[in-house]
């Protein structure tokens, strides 16, 4: 295998919600690997700031203010991308999110807003980008940013968990339907990632708890997610489609086991001493 398989030289990547957080990390990492970047973000100033950083890396960077819930805006964004950069090779469906809320305290309007952002936006962007990939006839890669909450119960995140579970099945289904066009579709499921949205987790107490809950002992970084996104977009993953890749420091594998001292337990307490069953390996 040629080591250049990992490069994204002159590929055109559209990243929704690329103005900050995980999307920004993917955008800048893709640019370092040779891609030209379109930042499709609801916040024009944030999008342009990232596009400037992309251009400073020697790649083309284009910021297009886009509400992924608005089909016309998404179609216009893709058409402008094709007109100015020559096509769409990679789509990263990163825009999404929700605020925590008890299910019984949630109203229909709040539920609908989350579905529109996380699933209607997913449909709009995938449909528009895939159509251009098919017309161009050179294949492509679509990467959906899911969450560990799409694979496990998420108290306070009922609608978000439902949307991300839907995204993961959508990933598998579209992977099959688009395979004849050489378009690969995969998803990434992060756990806690260090972004401006998780700044409250920087306290010593929170970091201590994270070290117990996440087997690799720390929060993830946007670069951790970006590394997986580079792999899935590159020729290294030329025969990979329809998968959901957990980028979570081992949280999904732990299945509820928590580090306590040098062993693992399902029944932790605040003192670090328990009389409950432990598992230390073997």
N, C-alpha and C positions, 0 to 999 in steps of 0.2 A: 504493500500500500504506500502510495506517495504521501509524504508528510504534509504536502500542500492541501490534502483533503480536508484539513481542519479550517482552512482559510475561507473567507467569504468575499474574496476580492471582487469588487464591482457588482456585487449583488445589491438589490434595492430592497430594503427592509422597512415595512410600515409597523410602527409600534404605537398602539393606542394607550392612552394614559401614560405617555412617555415623559411627562414633564417633571416627575419626581419618583422617588421610591424605586421599586423593582423595575418599572419601565425605563426610568432614566439609567439605571445600572446596565440593563440589557442594551440600550441604545449606544452608550459609550463603549461598551465592550465589543459590540458588533462593529462599531467604527474602527476600533483598534485592530480587528481582524479583517478589515478591508471593505466593509459594506458602506453603502450610502444609506442615509437614514431619513425617514419621514416621521416626525413627531406629530401624532394626531391627538391633541389634548384639548380639553374644554377650556383650559387656562392659556390664553395666547402668550402671555409674558413668560410663563414657565416653559412652554414649548419652545419659544424662541431662544431662551437662555440655554437649553440643552442643544438646540440646533447650532448655536454659536460654538459650543464646546466640540461638537462633531466636526464643524468646519476647521476648528483649530487643530484637529487631529489629521487634517489633510483630506477629509472625505466631504462629500456633498451632504449638507444638512438642511432640511426643509421643515418648517413648522407650519402646520395647518390647523387652525382652530376648528375642532370637530366635537360635536355631541354625538356619541355613538348610538344614542337612542333615536336619532333623527336620520331616517333612511336617505333623504335627499342630501343632507350634509355629508354622510358617509360616501355616497356615490360621487359627489363632487370632489371629495378628498382623493378618492382612488383615481378619478379621471385626471385630476391635476398631477398626481404622482406619475401617471403614465405619460402625460404630456411633457413634464419637465425632466423626468429621470429615466423614462424609457420603458417602464414596466413595473411589475411587482413580483419579486422572487420569494419574499418572506413576509408573512404576516404574524405579528405577535398580538394576540387578543389579551391585553393586560388590563384594560379599563374595567373597573368593577369596585365592589366594596359594599359595606353595610354597617350600620351602627347597631350595637347589641341591644336586644329588647326581649323581655319575657314574652313568650308566645301569646299568653292570655291577655297581655297588655297591648298587643299589636292590633292596629286597625287595617282595613283593606287597602287604604291609600298607601300606607307604609310598605305593605307587602308588594303592591303593584310597582312602586318606585324601585324596589330592589330587583324585581323580575325584569323590569324594563332595562335597568342598567346592566345587569349581569347576564341576562339571556337574550333579550331583544337586541342589545348592542352586539352580542356575540353573533347572532344571526345576520344582522345588517353588514357587519364588517367581513365576515367569512363569505357571505354570498357575493358581495361586490368584488372582493379581492380574488376569490376563486374564479369568478367569471373572467377576469382579466388574465389570470394565469392560463386558463383554458384557451382563450383566444390567442395568446402568445405562443402556446404550444411547447413551452420549454420546462414544464413541470413547476414545482414550487414546494415550499414548506410552510405549514400553518402550525403555530404553537399557541396553545391556550393556557393561560396562567390560572390554574385552579387553586386548591387549598387542601391541606390535610383534612379540613372540615367537610370536604366532599366525600370522604371515605369513612368518617366516624360521626357519632352523634356530636352535636354542637350546641349545648345548652346556651341560651340567649341568642343563638345564631340560627334559628330554625329556617328562615327564608334563605339566608346566605348558604347554609349547608345544602338545602334543597337545590339551589341554583348551581352550586359547584358540582353536586352529584349529577345534575342534568348536563353540565358542561362535559363531564368525563364520559358520559354515555354518548353525547353528541360527538365527542372526539372519535370514539370508536366507530360510530356509524358513518360519519363523513369520511373517515379514513378508508372505509370500504368503497363508498360511492365515488370518491374522487381518485381512487387508485388507478383507474384506467387512463387518467390524465397525467399520471406521474406526479400527483400532488400528495405529499405525505402530511398527515395530521396527527399531532401528538399533544399531550398536555403535561404540565409540570405542577406538582402539588407541594408548595412550600409549607413549612410551619412558621414559627415566629422569626421574622426577619427584621433586622435592625434598620429602620427607616425613620423619617421624621414622625411618622404616625405611631411609632412604638417608643417614643422618647421616655414615657413614664416607666419603662422597664429598665432604666439605667440605674436605679437605686441599688445599694448593696444587698438589700433584702430580696429584691426581685432577681438579681443576678444569682444569688445563692439558690433560690428556688429553681431557676432555669437550669442551673448546673445539675440539679437532682432529676429534673424531668426529662431533659434532652440527653440521650446517651453520650453524644460527643461533647457535652459539657458547656455549650455556649449557644447564643442566638446565631442564626444565619446572617449572612451579609447579602447585599444585592449582587455582589460578585459571585457568591455561591450559586445563586439562581441563574445569573448570566452565563456561567460556565456550562450549565446544563442546557441553556438555550442555544449556545453556540454549537454544542454537540448535535442537538436535534435539527438545527438549521443547516449543518454542514454535510459534506459527502461522507463523513465518518458514519452518519446515520442513514446512509442511502437505502438500507434495507430495513429500516425501523419505521413503522407506522401503526397508529392505533394504540399506543401505550400511554400510561399515566405514570410519570417518573416522580417518585417522592424525593424531594430535596428538603430534608427535615431533620438532619442530624441523628436519625435513627428513631424518632418519636413513634412513627407508625409501626416499626418493628417491635418496639417495647411493649405495645399492647396494654399499657397501664402500669407496667412495672416502673418503680422509681428508685433511683440510686439512694442508698443509705449507708454511709461509710464506704466500706469496701465490698458491700453486697447489694442485693436488690430486694425490694419488698413491694407487696401490693397494699401494705397497711402502714404507711409512714406516720410518724408523729413529730411534734415540734422539737422534742429533745434529742432526736436522733437515736433513741433507744426504744425498741419495741419487743414485745414477746410474741409477735405474730410470725407466721412462716416466712422464711427468707429464701432467696435463690442467689447463690454466688457463683454459679457455673457448674458445668459437669452434669 
